[in-house]
């Protein structure tokens, strides 16, 4: 029984030890479909500066990156020469290729509890924590009512300068949101919906 349990454990954890690798030795996966904007790489770098390196880069036995392309880009931005890695040993080519996709897509399939997220963001804001380090931008903060909505000037058709404002309305459910937007659009107001 112990042997069977040990074999199951080995299969469940093909990457079980952290090994330091030189950044220059790691090879980005040529078919990596996930993109990383310069802004996102800077956010990852800010996260690494704040908390250190918390998630190893996952590589295949030939040093090809399976997960952690963005972290590696951030490491280069920060001038980090060596990073923690885990090696996925014994994976087939199909498993490696599929994992590159799964690692990114599975995270996207989750959601947020808006009420709890708002409470956490408010708490961090009250503590003067730099929210850039956690990846929330001004639009996200505005969506949750935590950033000031700026007024802006615009010129109307007559060439006169008008001042315009934005209003954030919180609805109790989707139907109320639909009703509010319909009413506003009937009055000729420009609307955007957030969920």
C-alpha positions as CSV (number, residue, x, y, z in Angstrom):
1,X,0.0,0.0,0.0
2,X,2.8,2.4,0.8
3,X,4.4,1.9,-2.6
4,X,1.1,2.7,-4.4
5,X,0.6,5.8,-2.3
6,X,4.2,6.9,-3.1
7,X,3.7,6.3,-6.8
8,X,0.5,8.4,-6.7
9,X,2.3,11.2,-4.9
10,X,5.1,11.2,-7.4
11,X,2.6,11.4,-10.3
12,X,0.7,14.2,-8.6
13,X,3.9,16.2,-8.0
14,X,6.2,15.9,-11.0
15,X,7.8,19.2,-10.0
16,X,8.6,18.8,-6.3
17,X,11.9,20.6,-5.7
18,X,12.9,24.2,-6.1
19,X,16.1,24.8,-8.1
20,X,17.8,28.2,-8.7
21,X,18.4,28.8,-12.4
22,X,20.1,31.7,-14.2
23,X,17.6,33.9,-16.0
24,X,19.7,33.8,-19.2
25,X,19.5,30.0,-19.3
26,X,15.7,29.8,-19.3
27,X,14.0,29.6,-22.8
28,X,10.7,31.2,-23.4
29,X,8.2,28.9,-24.9
30,X,8.1,29.9,-28.6
31,X,4.3,29.3,-28.9
32,X,3.3,31.0,-25.7
33,X,0.0,32.6,-26.6
34,X,-0.3,34.6,-23.4
35,X,0.8,38.2,-23.7
36,X,2.3,40.6,-21.1
37,X,2.0,44.3,-21.6
38,X,4.8,46.5,-20.3
39,X,2.3,47.8,-17.7
40,X,1.6,44.3,-16.4
41,X,5.3,43.4,-16.3
42,X,5.9,46.5,-14.2
43,X,3.0,45.4,-11.9
44,X,4.6,42.0,-11.5
45,X,8.0,43.7,-10.8
46,X,6.3,45.8,-8.1
47,X,4.8,42.7,-6.6
48,X,8.2,41.0,-6.5
49,X,9.8,44.1,-4.9
50,X,7.0,44.1,-2.3
51,X,6.9,40.4,-1.4
52,X,9.9,38.8,-3.0
53,X,9.7,35.8,-5.2
54,X,6.8,33.7,-4.1
55,X,6.0,31.4,-7.1
56,X,8.8,29.5,-8.9
57,X,9.0,29.5,-12.7
58,X,7.9,26.1,-14.0
59,X,10.2,24.7,-16.7
60,X,10.5,21.6,-18.8
61,X,13.5,19.4,-18.5
62,X,15.1,21.3,-21.4
63,X,14.7,24.7,-19.6
64,X,11.8,25.8,-21.7
65,X,9.4,27.9,-19.6
66,X,6.0,26.4,-19.1
67,X,4.6,28.9,-16.5
68,X,6.2,32.2,-15.4
69,X,7.0,34.1,-18.6
70,X,5.7,37.4,-17.0
71,X,7.7,36.7,-13.8
72,X,10.8,36.1,-15.9
73,X,10.2,39.4,-17.8
74,X,9.8,41.2,-14.4
75,X,13.0,39.6,-13.2
76,X,14.9,40.9,-16.2
77,X,13.4,44.4,-15.5
78,X,14.6,44.2,-11.9
79,X,18.1,42.9,-12.8
80,X,17.6,39.6,-11.1
81,X,20.2,37.1,-12.3
82,X,18.8,33.9,-10.8
83,X,15.3,32.8,-10.1
84,X,13.6,29.8,-8.3
85,X,12.4,27.2,-10.7
86,X,10.6,23.8,-10.6
87,X,11.2,21.3,-13.3
88,X,8.3,19.3,-14.6
89,X,9.9,15.9,-15.2
90,X,8.4,13.1,-17.3
91,X,5.8,15.2,-19.1
92,X,5.0,14.5,-22.7
93,X,5.2,17.2,-25.3
94,X,1.4,17.3,-25.4
95,X,1.2,17.7,-21.6
96,X,3.8,20.5,-21.7
97,X,1.9,22.4,-24.5
98,X,-1.4,21.9,-22.8
99,X,-0.2,23.0,-19.4
100,X,1.1,26.3,-20.9
101,X,-2.5,27.1,-21.9
102,X,-4.2,25.6,-18.8
103,X,-2.0,27.6,-16.4
104,X,-3.2,30.8,-17.9
105,X,-6.8,30.0,-18.7
106,X,-7.7,28.3,-15.4
107,X,-6.9,31.5,-13.5
108,X,-9.1,33.5,-15.9
109,X,-12.1,31.2,-15.2
110,X,-12.3,32.4,-11.6
111,X,-14.3,35.5,-10.4
112,X,-14.5,38.0,-7.6
113,X,-16.9,38.4,-4.7
114,X,-17.5,42.1,-5.4
115,X,-18.5,42.9,-1.8
116,X,-15.5,41.2,-0.2
117,X,-13.2,42.6,-2.8
118,X,-14.5,46.1,-2.1
119,X,-14.0,45.6,1.6
120,X,-10.4,44.4,1.1
121,X,-9.5,47.3,-1.3
122,X,-11.0,49.8,1.0
123,X,-9.0,48.4,3.9
124,X,-5.8,48.5,1.9
125,X,-6.5,52.1,0.8
126,X,-7.1,53.1,4.4
127,X,-3.7,51.6,5.3
128,X,-2.1,53.6,2.4
129,X,-0.9,50.5,0.7
130,X,0.2,51.0,-2.9
131,X,-2.6,49.2,-4.9
132,X,-0.4,49.1,-8.0
133,X,1.5,46.3,-6.5
134,X,-1.7,44.1,-6.6
135,X,-2.6,44.9,-10.1
136,X,-5.7,47.1,-9.7
137,X,-5.7,50.2,-11.8
138,X,-7.8,53.4,-11.6
139,X,-10.6,52.0,-13.7
140,X,-10.9,49.0,-11.3
141,X,-10.9,51.3,-8.3
142,X,-13.5,53.6,-9.9
143,X,-15.6,50.5,-10.7
144,X,-15.7,49.7,-6.9
145,X,-16.3,53.3,-5.9
146,X,-12.9,53.8,-4.4
147,X,-11.4,56.3,-6.8
148,X,-12.6,59.9,-7.4
149,X,-14.4,60.3,-10.7
150,X,-12.7,63.2,-12.5
151,X,-14.7,65.9,-14.3
152,X,-13.4,66.8,-17.7
153,X,-14.0,69.6,-20.2
154,X,-15.3,69.0,-23.7
155,X,-16.3,71.2,-26.5
156,X,-19.9,70.8,-27.7
157,X,-21.2,71.2,-31.3
158,X,-21.5,75.0,-31.0
159,X,-17.8,75.3,-30.1
160,X,-18.6,76.4,-26.5
161,X,-16.8,74.9,-23.6
162,X,-19.1,72.7,-21.5
163,X,-18.2,71.0,-18.3
164,X,-19.3,67.3,-18.1
165,X,-19.4,64.9,-15.1
166,X,-19.5,61.2,-14.6
167,X,-21.9,59.5,-12.2
168,X,-21.5,56.0,-10.8
169,X,-24.8,54.3,-9.9
170,X,-24.8,51.1,-7.9
171,X,-27.7,48.8,-8.7
172,X,-29.1,46.0,-6.5
173,X,-29.3,43.5,-9.4
174,X,-28.9,43.1,-13.1
175,X,-32.6,44.1,-13.9
176,X,-32.2,47.3,-12.0
177,X,-29.0,48.0,-14.0
178,X,-30.9,47.4,-17.3
179,X,-33.8,49.7,-16.2
180,X,-31.4,52.5,-15.1
181,X,-29.4,52.3,-18.3
182,X,-32.6,52.3,-20.4
183,X,-34.0,55.4,-18.6
184,X,-30.6,57.2,-19.0
185,X,-30.3,56.4,-22.6
186,X,-33.9,57.6,-23.3
187,X,-32.7,61.0,-22.0
188,X,-29.7,60.9,-24.3
189,X,-27.2,60.2,-21.6
190,X,-24.1,58.2,-22.4
191,X,-23.8,55.0,-20.2
192,X,-21.4,52.2,-19.4
193,X,-22.3,49.1,-17.4
194,X,-20.0,47.4,-15.0
195,X,-20.7,44.0,-13.4
